[in-house]
Amino acid sequence: MSETGILEGRAGVVTGGSRGLGRAIAEAFTAAGAQVAILDTAGAQDAAAEIGGATLGLTGDVTDAPGIERAFGEVAQQFGRFDFLVNNAGIRAQAPFAEHPLDVWKRTLDVNLTGSFLCAQTAIALMLPRGGGSIVNLASIAGAIALKERAAYNASKGGVIALTQSIAAEMSSSGIRCNAIAPGIVETPLSAPYFRDERMIAAITANTPLGRWGQPHEIAAPAIFLCSPAAEFVHGHTLFVDGGWMAFKGY
Ligand SMILES: NC(=O)c1ccc[n+]([C@@H]2O[C@H](COP(=O)([O-])OP(=O)(O)OC[C@H]3O[C@@H](n4cnc5c(N)ncnc54)[C@H](O)[C@@H]3O)[C@@H](O)[C@H]2O)c1
């Protein structure tokens, strides 16, 4: 979905936008008329240059509160407004629960959940004076149904779904909407190891009624929808974009 012009005049940030889903979202938002700033720990300037248009590349870490405040302030100043935030930056580690390293647990929660909290809080401060905005958080099917050996990731994404509802509950009167997208398995650098493992390929196709994994543009399209006027009455919702994974169990 390019939806030319549907985000015309809007500006905001996609975190983790250098590659994968964030990159596809930044490209699609730009094609839909938005001014997009990519914030990433690496590769943001190169990605912004490749996307072109008004795209801005900012180096930053979603867990760094003063850095986020500075970066989002710069976005609002450069674009003259701040209408959307896509909380996309995320990490995932695999470890059996009994041996799950504490530092990995803490870092995963910090980036995926606390980072989303921090970026949302910072964005809301810039949206409030304008009387509106849209926040989209990247959750996962793992936030609603456990994936084995991913305790920290599962817990962080369950937290993202609850965070989405919490923001929506409190921002209702301010014109700021907040929703989440919970992707199934989508082909990106993060999920690349899956596609080298025959057992995983079989499990993914068996668990997905549509019989395949997704592509990044299939997540970008619902993100455009959620930030557009077409979603004015969509608030506090988690949209599963998973080829039917959550709808199916059994045979
Ligand atoms: N790919 C999938 O199958 C899938 C499924 C469900 C949910 N998701 C979620 O979608 C989001 C994007 O996933 P992806 O597959 O594109 O991942 P990816 O690893 O390909 O890209 C993630 C991007 O986030 C950036 N990033 C990581 N930590 C950061 C930090 N602390 N601060 C700023 N940027 C940081 C990385 O540099 C990278 O550019 C994640 O939140 C992920 O959990 C992905």
The ligand as an SDF file (V2000), in Angstrom:
LIG
                    3D

 44 48  0  0  0  0  0  0  0  0999 V2000
   10.7890   -9.7660   11.9610 N   0  0  0  0  0  0  0  0  0  0  0  0
    9.8340  -10.3940   12.6240 C   0  0  0  0  0  0  0  0  0  0  0  0
    9.4810  -11.5500   12.3050 O   0  0  0  0  0  0  0  0  0  0  0  0
    9.1240   -9.7230   13.7740 C   0  0  0  0  0  0  0  0  0  0  0  0
    8.0030  -10.3530   14.3090 C   0  0  0  0  0  0  0  0  0  0  0  0
    7.3310   -9.7480   15.3600 C   0  0  0  0  0  0  0  0  0  0  0  0
    7.7630   -8.5350   15.8460 C   0  0  0  0  0  0  0  0  0  0  0  0
    8.8570   -7.9310   15.3130 N   0  0  0  0  0  0  0  0  0  0  0  0
    9.2820   -6.6480   15.9030 C   0  0  0  0  0  0  0  0  0  0  0  0
    9.4180   -5.6640   14.9030 O   0  0  0  0  0  0  0  0  0  0  0  0
   10.4630   -4.7590   15.2340 C   0  0  0  0  0  0  0  0  0  0  0  0
   11.4710   -4.6970   14.0970 C   0  0  0  0  0  0  0  0  0  0  0  0
   11.9920   -6.0040   13.8740 O   0  0  0  0  0  0  0  0  0  0  0  0
   12.9550   -6.3400   12.6580 P   0  0  0  0  0  0  0  0  0  0  0  0
   12.6870   -7.7600   12.3220 O   0  0  0  0  0  0  0  0  0  0  0  0
   12.8670   -5.3160   11.5910 O   0  0  0  0  0  0  0  0  0  0  0  0
   14.3800   -6.2360   13.4120 O   0  0  0  0  0  0  0  0  0  0  0  0
   15.8410   -5.8810   12.8550 P   0  0  0  0  0  0  0  0  0  0  0  0
   16.8030   -6.4580   13.8310 O   0  0  0  0  0  0  0  0  0  0  0  0
   15.9690   -6.2750   11.4270 O   0  0  0  0  0  0  0  0  0  0  0  0
   15.8590   -4.2910   12.9530 O   0  0  0  0  0  0  0  0  0  0  0  0
   15.7840   -3.6680   14.2090 C   0  0  0  0  0  0  0  0  0  0  0  0
   16.3930   -2.2860   14.1190 C   0  0  0  0  0  0  0  0  0  0  0  0
   16.3180   -1.7060   15.4420 O   0  0  0  0  0  0  0  0  0  0  0  0
   17.5670   -1.1050   15.7370 C   0  0  0  0  0  0  0  0  0  0  0  0
   17.7650   -1.0810   17.1810 N   0  0  0  0  0  0  0  0  0  0  0  0
   18.0040   -2.1410   18.0170 C   0  0  0  0  0  0  0  0  0  0  0  0
   18.1800   -1.7190   19.2630 N   0  0  0  0  0  0  0  0  0  0  0  0
   18.0390   -0.3700   19.2500 C   0  0  0  0  0  0  0  0  0  0  0  0
   18.0990    0.6430   20.2380 C   0  0  0  0  0  0  0  0  0  0  0  0
   18.3950    0.3350   21.5150 N   0  0  0  0  0  0  0  0  0  0  0  0
   17.8820    1.9240   19.8840 N   0  0  0  0  0  0  0  0  0  0  0  0
   17.6220    2.2490   18.5890 C   0  0  0  0  0  0  0  0  0  0  0  0
   17.5570    1.3290   17.5930 N   0  0  0  0  0  0  0  0  0  0  0  0
   17.7780    0.0460   17.9210 C   0  0  0  0  0  0  0  0  0  0  0  0
   18.6000   -1.9820   15.0290 C   0  0  0  0  0  0  0  0  0  0  0  0
   19.8240   -1.2930   14.8470 O   0  0  0  0  0  0  0  0  0  0  0  0
   17.8870   -2.3030   13.7220 C   0  0  0  0  0  0  0  0  0  0  0  0
   18.1230   -1.3320   12.7320 O   0  0  0  0  0  0  0  0  0  0  0  0
   11.0550   -5.2710   16.5530 C   0  0  0  0  0  0  0  0  0  0  0  0
   10.4720   -4.5740   17.6310 O   0  0  0  0  0  0  0  0  0  0  0  0
   10.6560   -6.7260   16.5740 C   0  0  0  0  0  0  0  0  0  0  0  0
   10.5890   -7.2520   17.8700 O   0  0  0  0  0  0  0  0  0  0  0  0
    9.5610   -8.4940   14.2830 C   0  0  0  0  0  0  0  0  0  0  0  0
  1  2  1  0
  2  3  2  0
  2  4  1  0
  4  5  1  0
  4 44  2  0
  5  6  2  0
  6  7  1  0
  7  8  2  0
  8  9  1  0
  8 44  1  0
  9 10  1  0
  9 42  1  0
 10 11  1  0
 11 12  1  0
 11 40  1  0
 12 13  1  0
 13 14  1  0
 14 15  2  0
 14 16  1  0
 14 17  1  0
 17 18  1  0
 18 19  2  0
 18 20  1  0
 18 21  1  0
 21 22  1  0
 22 23  1  0
 23 24  1  0
 23 38  1  0
 24 25  1  0
 25 26  1  0
 25 36  1  0
 26 27  1  0
 26 35  1  0
 27 28  2  0
 28 29  1  0
 29 30  1  0
 29 35  2  0
 30 31  1  0
 30 32  2  0
 32 33  1  0
 33 34  2  0
 34 35  1  0
 36 37  1  0
 36 38  1  0
 38 39  1  0
 40 41  1  0
 40 42  1  0
 42 43  1  0
M  CHG  2   8   1  16  -1
M  END
$$$$
